[in-house]
Amino acid sequence: MRRYLPLAIFLSVALAILVMAGFAYFATEEASKIKFSATADDAVSRIESRVELNLGLLKATRALFDASDGDVSQAEYDAFFSALDLERDFDGLHGIGFLKLVKNGDEGTVEQAIRDSHGIDRKIYPDSNLQWRAPAVMFEPLDEASRQAFGYDMYTDPPRREAIDRVLAGDDIGATAPLLLGQAQGGQTFPGFLVFESVARPAIAGAEATPQTTGLLFASFRARELFNAALRKDPLLPVNVEIFDGIPAKESLLYQSETPPEELLGERLAVSRELDVGGRKWIVRLRPTSAFLEPTSRAIPLMLALAGLLLAAAIAMGARYQSRAYEAIEALQQTMQKTLVERDLMLQEMKHRIKNSIARVLAIARQTASGATTIQEFSASFSSRLQAMALSQDMLTRSSWQKTDLGKLLSSELDQVFGEEAEGLRVAGPAVELNESATQALGLVFHELATNALKCADRNNAGVSVDVAWLVKNAGGRRLLNFKWKEGGQTGVSPPSKTGFGTRLIDVNVTRELGGTINRDYQPDGLKIEIEFPLV
């Protein structure tokens, strides 16, 4: 469990930080949307105000006609507009004109009115078989281009007729779909739209008839100038505006800002608004431009997430290091406990070995003393046997009481006993490792065998001649060491009448300590011994 604790801490902290960063990101997005929505509302409000201002002039003109019972002369019309500065105060308004509404066939009265007011001899155009005719008879500001439009029957144009019919049906005002204006004048054309409002003559007093519509006022708007005047006043708004008449489509586009939208923010923060102008629904689509500044940078949540991940990693690393510290402390405690146990075992082993060594020394001392006739003989025999034990102990100590090599042990014992007379020795055998008990037992066995061989050689006045060989074989799934000792150059060798301590010491170590067997063969020329015991 402790191994996975740093990972669990990292995932928990990272998840919490990422959730917080996510909330911060969404809050940033929402703040940007709210800010741009307010900017968009400001832009729409400017457009509405500009349109209402210009339509207010149309209503004021309607009031002029109402005050004159629907009959205003050209002179009165000129005087009314001469007091206004249309270009300065009403940007985007091309002008306001008047259409005379007559039945088809009554065009003569309109042609006469144009001739009387403007000195223009003009027929109503184009030809029409519709019930009503609505030719233009007045327009301000008046110039040569607008004079060319006098006599043009707007009722013959379907978009204009649709708006006029709505006004005649009872709507206060009626706006047209986007138009290409200026065609009737024969001069420069421009995109825009018209707004119509009816002019009625009051009913005769006491009569039940409704007021009679004598004509329609119309306001002509240049779309680009109108909306630019609304959007370009200080402070400039960082919005890209598209205005559509009805559904958003290329053919219904009424206006488009020159400043392009910012690619990364445009669609993400885009909003749409609806306006009703003269019975027509305008769709205003607004998107931010590169000048729009978000209230909070989107990089902040990303930085928060990154910092949170680094913090989570740091906390996890700290937990990991703390976990490793705990593991190191536990390992140290286990090592100390193991060391204490091993020390106790070593002390017990040393006590056991010391007791065994003391017991063995005492046994060797007693047996050596029982067979010795003089102090000098006892001292020599006892010392040599102790040296054999010491040699075995020394080899075990150098190998940390693990394993000793059979060949090295044999050579060391033979060198100690024979000394300079070791030239007659022949030793051959494979490398064999002995454990502690086998090393101690064989050390005494080799010492006794070498001592006896040296005694026999001295007694017969012959040099030492000993052949030693061993091999390892398998028998019944066990590894057995077969050891052969052959003495040569001797005469009159026969079994002893009395078993000495050395012989008994060899037998005890082979049969009891090693769990093996020993066979002696007394030949006339020397003794042959074969020892076999299992290797552990």
C-alpha positions as CSV (number, residue, x, y, z in Angstrom):
1,M,0.0,0.0,0.0
2,R,2.8,2.4,0.8
3,R,4.3,1.8,-2.6
4,Y,1.3,3.2,-4.4
5,L,0.7,6.1,-1.9
6,P,2.8,8.7,-3.9
7,L,0.8,7.8,-7.1
8,A,-2.5,8.1,-5.3
9,I,-1.4,11.5,-3.9
10,F,-0.3,12.7,-7.3
11,L,-3.6,11.6,-9.0
12,S,-5.7,13.1,-6.2
13,V,-4.0,16.5,-6.2
14,A,-3.7,16.6,-10.0
15,L,-7.4,15.8,-10.3
16,A,-8.4,18.5,-7.9
17,I,-6.1,21.1,-9.6
18,L,-7.4,20.1,-13.0
19,V,-11.0,20.5,-11.8
20,M,-10.2,23.9,-10.4
21,A,-8.4,24.8,-13.7
22,G,-11.4,23.6,-15.6
23,F,-13.8,25.8,-13.5
24,A,-11.4,28.7,-14.0
25,Y,-11.3,28.1,-17.7
26,F,-15.1,28.0,-18.0
27,A,-15.4,31.1,-15.7
28,T,-13.0,32.8,-18.1
29,E,-15.0,31.7,-21.1
30,E,-18.2,32.9,-19.4
31,A,-16.7,36.3,-18.5
32,S,-15.6,36.7,-22.1
33,K,-19.1,35.8,-23.3
34,I,-20.7,38.2,-20.9
35,K,-18.3,41.1,-21.8
36,F,-18.8,40.6,-25.5
37,S,-22.5,40.2,-25.2
38,A,-22.6,43.6,-23.5
39,T,-20.5,45.0,-26.3
40,A,-22.8,43.4,-28.9
41,D,-25.8,44.9,-27.1
42,D,-24.1,48.3,-27.2
43,A,-23.6,47.9,-31.0
44,V,-27.2,46.9,-31.6
45,S,-28.4,49.8,-29.4
46,R,-26.4,52.2,-31.6
47,I,-28.0,50.7,-34.7
48,E,-31.5,51.0,-33.3
49,S,-30.9,54.6,-32.1
50,R,-29.6,55.6,-35.5
51,V,-32.5,54.0,-37.4
52,E,-35.0,55.5,-34.9
53,L,-33.4,58.9,-35.3
54,N,-33.9,58.8,-39.1
55,L,-37.3,57.4,-38.8
56,G,-38.1,60.2,-36.4
57,L,-37.6,62.6,-39.3
58,L,-40.0,60.6,-41.3
59,K,-42.6,60.9,-38.6
60,A,-41.9,64.6,-38.3
61,T,-42.6,64.9,-42.0
62,R,-45.8,63.0,-41.5
63,A,-46.8,65.5,-38.9
64,L,-46.2,68.3,-41.5
65,F,-48.7,66.6,-43.9
66,D,-51.2,65.9,-41.1
67,A,-51.1,69.6,-40.2
68,S,-51.9,70.5,-43.8
69,D,-54.7,67.8,-44.1
70,G,-52.4,65.7,-46.4
71,D,-51.8,68.5,-48.9
72,V,-48.3,70.1,-48.7
73,S,-47.0,72.2,-51.5
74,Q,-43.5,71.9,-52.9
75,A,-42.6,75.3,-51.5
76,E,-43.7,74.2,-48.0
77,Y,-41.8,71.0,-48.4
78,D,-38.6,72.8,-49.4
79,A,-39.0,75.2,-46.5
80,F,-39.4,72.4,-44.0
81,F,-36.2,70.6,-45.1
82,S,-34.1,73.8,-45.6
83,A,-34.0,74.2,-41.8
84,L,-32.4,70.7,-41.4
85,D,-28.9,69.6,-42.1
86,L,-29.5,66.1,-43.4
87,E,-25.9,65.3,-44.2
88,R,-24.6,66.3,-40.7
89,D,-27.4,65.1,-38.4
90,F,-28.9,62.2,-40.4
91,D,-26.0,60.2,-41.8
92,G,-27.2,57.3,-44.0
93,L,-30.5,59.0,-44.8
94,H,-30.5,59.6,-48.6
95,G,-33.7,61.7,-48.4
96,I,-37.4,61.7,-47.8
97,G,-39.9,61.8,-50.6
98,F,-43.6,61.7,-51.3
99,L,-45.6,59.3,-53.5
100,K,-49.0,60.3,-54.8
101,L,-51.4,57.4,-54.6
102,V,-53.9,57.4,-57.5
103,K,-55.9,54.8,-59.4
104,N,-54.7,53.5,-62.7
105,G,-56.0,55.8,-65.3
106,D,-55.8,58.9,-63.2
107,E,-52.1,59.6,-63.9
108,G,-52.9,62.9,-65.6
109,T,-53.5,64.8,-62.3
110,V,-50.1,63.5,-61.1
111,E,-48.3,64.5,-64.3
112,Q,-49.9,68.0,-64.1
113,A,-48.7,68.3,-60.4
114,I,-45.2,67.5,-61.4
115,R,-45.3,70.0,-64.2
116,D,-46.6,72.7,-61.9
117,S,-44.2,72.0,-59.0
118,H,-41.0,71.2,-60.9
119,G,-41.5,72.5,-64.4
120,I,-41.0,69.0,-65.7
121,D,-43.1,67.5,-68.4
122,R,-43.0,63.8,-67.6
123,K,-45.2,60.8,-68.0
124,I,-45.7,58.3,-65.2
125,Y,-43.5,55.3,-65.8
126,P,-43.2,52.5,-66.2
127,D,-46.5,51.2,-67.7
128,S,-48.6,49.2,-65.4
129,N,-51.9,47.4,-65.4
130,L,-52.2,47.3,-61.6
131,Q,-55.1,49.0,-59.8
132,W,-53.0,51.6,-58.1
133,R,-50.2,53.9,-59.1
134,A,-47.7,55.5,-56.7
135,P,-45.4,57.8,-58.6
136,A,-42.8,60.0,-56.8
137,V,-43.7,63.7,-56.9
138,M,-41.5,65.3,-54.2
139,F,-38.1,64.5,-52.7
140,E,-35.6,66.3,-50.4
141,P,-32.8,67.1,-50.7
142,L,-33.6,67.9,-54.2
143,D,-30.9,67.6,-56.9
144,E,-30.7,66.7,-60.5
145,A,-30.5,62.9,-59.8
146,S,-33.6,63.0,-57.7
147,R,-35.5,65.1,-60.3
148,Q,-35.0,62.2,-62.7
149,A,-37.0,60.0,-60.3
150,F,-40.1,62.1,-60.4
151,G,-42.9,60.2,-62.1
152,Y,-41.4,56.8,-61.2
153,D,-44.2,54.4,-60.1
154,M,-42.8,52.5,-57.1
155,Y,-45.9,50.3,-57.0
156,T,-44.7,48.5,-60.1
157,D,-41.6,47.2,-58.2
158,P,-42.5,44.0,-56.3
159,P,-40.3,44.7,-53.2
160,R,-41.7,48.2,-52.9
161,R,-45.2,47.1,-53.6
162,E,-45.0,44.5,-50.8
163,A,-44.1,47.2,-48.3
164,I,-46.7,49.7,-49.6
165,D,-49.4,47.1,-49.3
166,R,-48.6,46.4,-45.7
167,V,-48.8,50.1,-44.9
168,L,-52.1,50.4,-46.8
169,A,-53.3,47.4,-44.8
170,G,-52.8,49.2,-41.6
171,D,-49.2,48.9,-40.5
172,D,-47.7,52.2,-39.2
173,I,-44.6,51.9,-41.4
174,G,-43.4,49.3,-43.9
175,A,-39.8,48.6,-44.8
176,T,-38.6,47.0,-48.0
177,A,-36.2,44.2,-48.5
178,P,-32.6,45.2,-49.5
179,L,-32.7,47.2,-52.7
180,L,-30.3,48.6,-55.2
181,L,-31.4,52.2,-55.1
182,G,-30.8,55.0,-57.8
183,Q,-31.9,52.9,-60.8
184,A,-34.9,55.2,-61.4
185,Q,-32.6,58.3,-61.6
186,G,-30.4,56.6,-64.2
187,G,-27.2,57.5,-62.3
188,Q,-25.1,55.9,-59.6
189,T,-26.7,53.1,-57.7
190,F,-26.2,52.1,-54.1
191,P,-27.5,49.3,-51.8
192,G,-30.1,50.3,-49.3
193,F,-33.8,50.1,-48.3
194,L,-36.9,52.2,-48.2
195,V,-39.4,52.8,-45.3
196,F,-43.0,53.9,-46.2
197,E,-45.6,55.7,-44.1
198,S,-49.1,56.6,-45.2
199,V,-50.5,60.2,-45.5
200,A,-54.3,60.4,-45.2
201,R,-56.7,63.3,-45.7
202,P,-59.2,63.5,-42.8
203,A,-62.7,62.3,-43.3
204,I,-65.5,64.7,-44.1
205,A,-67.2,65.9,-40.9
206,G,-70.2,63.9,-40.0
207,A,-69.4,61.2,-42.6
208,E,-68.9,57.6,-41.7
209,A,-66.1,57.1,-44.2
210,T,-62.6,56.5,-43.0
211,P,-59.8,59.0,-43.8
212,Q,-58.7,58.7,-47.4
213,T,-55.1,57.8,-48.1
214,T,-53.7,60.4,-50.5
215,G,-50.1,59.2,-50.7
216,L,-47.1,57.8,-48.9
217,L,-44.0,59.3,-47.5
218,F,-40.9,57.3,-48.0
219,A,-37.4,57.5,-46.4
220,S,-34.5,56.3,-48.6
221,F,-31.5,54.9,-46.7
222,R,-28.0,54.2,-47.8
223,A,-27.3,51.0,-45.8
224,R,-23.5,51.3,-45.5
225,E,-23.5,55.0,-44.5
226,L,-26.4,54.4,-42.1
227,F,-24.7,51.5,-40.2
228,N,-21.2,53.0,-40.4
229,A,-22.6,56.2,-38.8
230,A,-24.0,54.1,-36.0
231,L,-21.0,51.9,-35.3
232,R,-18.1,54.3,-36.0
233,K,-18.8,56.9,-33.4
234,D,-16.5,57.0,-30.4
235,P,-15.7,54.8,-28.6
236,L,-15.2,52.4,-31.5
237,L,-16.6,49.0,-30.7
238,P,-14.4,45.8,-31.3
239,V,-17.2,44.0,-33.2
240,N,-17.7,42.7,-36.7
241,V,-21.3,43.2,-37.7
242,E,-23.4,41.4,-40.4
243,I,-27.0,42.4,-40.9
244,F,-29.4,40.2,-42.8
245,D,-33.0,40.8,-43.9
246,G,-34.6,37.6,-42.7
247,I,-32.6,34.4,-42.7
248,P,-28.8,34.8,-42.8
249,A,-27.8,34.3,-46.4
250,K,-25.7,36.0,-49.0
251,E,-28.7,37.2,-51.0
252,S,-30.3,38.7,-47.9
253,L,-27.1,40.5,-46.6
254,L,-27.9,44.1,-45.9
255,Y,-24.6,45.2,-44.3
256,Q,-21.2,43.8,-43.4
257,S,-18.4,45.5,-41.4
258,E,-15.1,46.1,-43.1
259,T,-13.1,45.0,-40.0
260,P,-12.7,41.2,-40.1
261,P,-13.5,39.1,-37.1
262,E,-10.7,37.6,-35.0
263,E,-10.4,34.0,-36.1
264,L,-9.8,32.4,-32.6
265,L,-12.6,34.3,-30.9
266,G,-15.0,34.9,-33.7
267,E,-17.2,31.8,-33.7
268,R,-16.6,31.1,-30.0
269,L,-18.1,34.4,-28.8
270,A,-20.4,35.1,-31.7
271,V,-23.9,36.2,-30.8
272,S,-27.1,37.1,-32.8
273,R,-29.8,39.7,-32.2
274,E,-33.1,40.4,-33.8
275,L,-34.4,43.8,-34.8
276,D,-37.9,44.7,-36.2
277,V,-37.8,47.6,-38.6
278,G,-41.0,48.5,-40.5
279,G,-42.4,45.0,-40.1
280,R,-39.3,43.2,-41.4
281,K,-37.0,41.1,-39.2
282,W,-33.4,41.9,-39.3
283,I,-30.9,39.3,-38.0
284,V,-27.8,41.0,-36.6
285,R,-24.8,38.7,-36.2
286,L,-21.9,40.1,-34.2
287,R,-18.4,38.6,-33.7
288,P,-15.4,40.1,-31.9
289,T,-12.5,41.6,-33.8
290,S,-8.8,41.5,-32.9
291,A,-9.3,44.7,-30.8
292,F,-11.5,42.8,-28.4
293,L,-9.8,42.2,-25.1
294,E,-10.9,39.3,-23.0
295,P,-11.4,40.2,-19.3
296,T,-9.1,37.3,-18.3
297,S,-6.5,35.6,-20.4
298,R,-7.2,32.0,-21.2
299,A,-3.5,31.3,-20.5
300,I,-4.2,31.7,-16.8
301,P,-6.2,28.5,-16.4
302,L,-3.5,26.6,-18.4
303,M,-0.8,28.1,-16.2
304,L,-2.9,27.1,-13.1
305,A,-3.2,23.6,-14.4
306,L,0.5,23.4,-15.1
307,A,1.5,24.8,-11.7
308,G,-1.0,22.4,-10.1
309,L,0.6,19.4,-11.9
310,L,4.0,20.5,-10.8
311,L,2.7,20.9,-7.2
312,A,1.1,17.5,-7.4
313,A,4.4,16.0,-8.7
314,A,6.3,17.8,-5.9
315,I,4.0,16.5,-3.2
316,A,4.1,13.0,-4.7
317,M,7.9,13.2,-4.8
318,G,7.9,14.3,-1.2
319,A,5.7,11.4,-0.3
320,R,7.9,9.0,-2.2
321,Y,11.0,10.2,-0.5
322,Q,9.3,9.9,2.9
323,S,8.1,6.4,2.0
324,R,11.7,5.6,1.0
325,A,12.9,7.0,4.3
326,Y,10.4,4.8,6.2
327,E,11.5,1.8,4.1
328,A,15.2,2.6,4.8
329,I,14.4,2.8,8.5
330,E,12.6,-0.5,8.4
331,A,15.4,-2.1,6.4
332,L,17.9,-0.7,9.0
333,Q,15.8,-2.1,11.8
334,Q,15.6,-5.5,10.1
335,T,19.3,-5.4,9.5
336,M,20.0,-4.6,13.1
337,Q,17.7,-7.3,14.3
338,K,19.3,-9.8,11.9
339,T,22.7,-8.7,13.0
340,L,21.8,-9.2,16.6
341,V,20.4,-12.6,15.8
342,E,23.5,-13.5,13.8
343,R,25.7,-12.3,16.7
344,D,23.8,-14.4,19.1
345,L,24.1,-17.4,16.8
346,M,27.8,-16.7,16.3
347,L,28.4,-16.5,20.0
348,Q,26.5,-19.7,20.5
349,E,28.5,-21.3,17.7
350,M,31.7,-20.1,19.2
351,K,30.8,-21.5,22.6
352,H,29.9,-24.8,20.9
353,R,33.1,-24.9,18.9
354,I,35.2,-23.9,21.9
355,K,33.5,-26.6,24.0
356,N,34.1,-29.2,21.2
357,S,37.7,-28.1,20.8
358,I,38.3,-28.2,24.5
359,A,36.7,-31.6,24.7
360,R,38.7,-32.9,21.8
361,V,41.9,-31.4,23.2
362,L,41.2,-33.0,26.6
363,A,40.5,-36.4,24.9
364,I,43.7,-36.2,22.8
365,A,45.6,-35.2,25.9
366,R,44.2,-38.1,28.0
367,Q,44.8,-40.7,25.2
368,T,48.3,-39.3,24.4
369,A,49.2,-39.5,28.1
370,S,47.9,-43.0,28.5
371,G,50.2,-44.2,25.7
372,A,53.3,-42.1,26.5
373,T,56.1,-43.5,28.6
374,T,57.9,-40.2,29.2
375,I,57.0,-36.5,29.5
376,Q,59.1,-35.8,26.4
377,E,57.1,-38.4,24.3
378,F,53.8,-37.0,25.6
379,S,54.8,-33.4,24.8
380,A,56.0,-34.2,21.3
381,S,52.8,-36.2,20.4
382,F,50.4,-33.8,22.0
383,S,52.0,-30.8,20.4
384,S,51.9,-32.3,16.9
385,R,48.3,-33.2,17.3
386,L,47.4,-29.7,18.5
387,Q,49.2,-28.2,15.6
388,A,47.2,-30.4,13.2
389,M,44.0,-29.1,14.9
390,A,45.3,-25.5,14.7
391,L,46.1,-26.0,11.0
392,S,42.5,-27.1,10.3
393,Q,41.2,-24.2,12.3
394,D,43.4,-21.7,10.5
395,M,42.2,-22.9,7.1
396,L,38.6,-22.6,8.2
397,T,39.1,-19.2,9.6
398,R,40.7,-18.0,6.4
399,S,37.6,-19.2,4.5
400,S,35.2,-17.6,7.0
401,W,34.3,-21.1,8.2
402,Q,32.7,-22.0,4.9
403,K,34.6,-24.4,2.8
404,T,38.2,-25.7,2.5
405,D,40.0,-27.4,-0.3
406,L,40.9,-31.1,0.3
407,G,44.2,-30.9,-1.6
408,K,45.3,-27.8,0.3
409,L,44.4,-29.4,3.6
410,L,46.3,-32.6,2.8
411,S,49.3,-30.8,1.6
412,S,49.5,-28.6,4.6
413,E,49.3,-31.5,7.0
414,L,51.9,-33.6,5.1
415,D,54.2,-30.6,4.9
416,Q,53.9,-30.1,8.6
417,V,54.7,-33.7,9.4
418,F,57.2,-34.7,6.8
419,G,59.0,-31.4,6.3
420,E,62.1,-31.9,4.2
421,E,61.2,-35.6,3.7
422,A,58.1,-34.8,1.7
423,E,59.9,-35.4,-1.6
424,G,58.7,-39.1,-1.7
425,L,55.0,-38.0,-1.6
426,R,52.8,-38.4,-4.6
427,V,49.4,-36.7,-4.4
428,A,46.7,-36.7,-7.1
429,G,43.0,-36.0,-7.1
430,P,40.3,-33.5,-8.2
431,A,39.3,-30.3,-6.4
432,V,37.0,-31.2,-3.6
433,E,35.5,-28.7,-1.1
434,L,35.0,-29.8,2.5
435,N,32.7,-28.4,5.1
436,E,33.7,-27.5,8.7
437,S,33.3,-30.9,10.3
438,A,34.9,-32.7,7.5
439,T,37.9,-30.3,7.6
440,Q,38.5,-30.8,11.3
441,A,38.0,-34.6,11.1
442,L,40.3,-35.1,8.1
443,G,42.9,-32.8,9.4
444,L,43.5,-35.1,12.4
445,V,43.2,-38.2,10.1
446,F,45.8,-36.9,7.7
447,H,48.1,-36.0,10.6
448,E,47.8,-39.4,12.2
449,L,48.4,-41.2,8.8
450,A,51.4,-39.0,8.1
451,T,52.8,-39.5,11.6
452,N,52.5,-43.3,11.4
453,A,54.1,-43.4,8.0
454,L,57.0,-41.3,9.2
455,K,57.5,-43.6,12.2
456,C,57.6,-46.7,10.1
457,A,59.9,-45.1,7.6
458,D,62.3,-44.0,10.4
459,R,62.2,-47.5,12.0
460,N,63.2,-49.3,8.8
461,N,65.8,-46.7,7.9
462,A,64.0,-46.0,4.6
463,G,62.8,-42.7,3.0
464,V,59.2,-41.7,3.1
465,S,57.2,-43.1,0.2
466,V,53.5,-42.4,0.2
467,D,51.0,-42.4,-2.7
468,V,47.7,-40.5,-2.1
469,A,44.8,-40.4,-4.5
470,W,41.1,-39.6,-4.3
471,L,38.1,-39.4,-6.5
472,V,34.4,-38.5,-6.3
473,K,31.8,-41.0,-7.4
474,N,28.0,-41.2,-7.3
475,A,26.3,-44.0,-5.5
476,G,22.5,-44.2,-4.9
477,G,22.1,-40.5,-5.6
478,R,24.9,-39.5,-3.1
479,R,28.4,-38.1,-3.8
480,L,31.0,-40.2,-2.1
481,L,34.7,-39.4,-1.7
482,N,37.0,-42.4,-2.2
483,F,40.4,-41.7,-0.6
484,K,43.3,-44.1,-0.9
485,W,46.5,-44.0,1.1
486,K,49.4,-46.3,0.1
487,E,52.8,-46.4,2.0
488,G,55.8,-48.0,0.2
489,G,59.4,-48.9,0.8
490,Q,58.7,-50.9,4.0
491,T,59.5,-54.5,5.0
492,G,57.9,-56.9,7.4
493,V,54.7,-54.9,7.7
494,S,52.0,-56.8,9.7
495,P,48.9,-56.0,11.7
496,P,49.7,-54.6,15.1
497,S,49.0,-56.7,18.1
498,K,47.7,-53.7,20.0
499,T,45.6,-50.8,18.7
500,G,47.2,-47.5,19.6
501,F,45.5,-44.1,20.2
502,G,46.3,-42.8,16.7
503,T,44.5,-45.7,15.1
504,R,41.5,-45.3,17.3
505,L,41.5,-41.5,16.6
506,I,41.5,-42.2,12.8
507,D,38.6,-44.7,13.2
508,V,36.5,-42.4,15.3
509,N,36.9,-39.4,13.0
510,V,36.1,-41.5,9.9
511,T,33.2,-43.5,11.2
512,R,31.6,-41.0,13.6
513,E,32.5,-37.6,12.4
514,L,32.4,-38.3,8.6
515,G,29.9,-41.2,8.7
516,G,32.2,-43.3,6.4
517,T,34.2,-46.5,6.3
518,I,37.9,-47.3,6.5
519,N,39.7,-50.5,5.3
520,R,43.4,-51.3,6.1
521,D,45.4,-53.7,4.1
522,Y,48.8,-54.7,5.6
523,Q,51.0,-55.7,2.7
524,P,54.6,-56.9,3.1
525,D,56.0,-53.8,1.5
526,G,53.7,-51.3,3.2
527,L,50.2,-50.3,4.5
528,K,47.3,-49.6,2.2
529,I,44.2,-47.7,3.6
530,E,41.0,-46.9,1.8
531,I,38.5,-44.4,3.2
532,E,35.1,-43.6,1.8
533,F,32.5,-41.2,3.1
534,P,29.7,-39.0,1.8
535,L,30.3,-35.4,0.8
536,V,27.8,-32.9,2.2
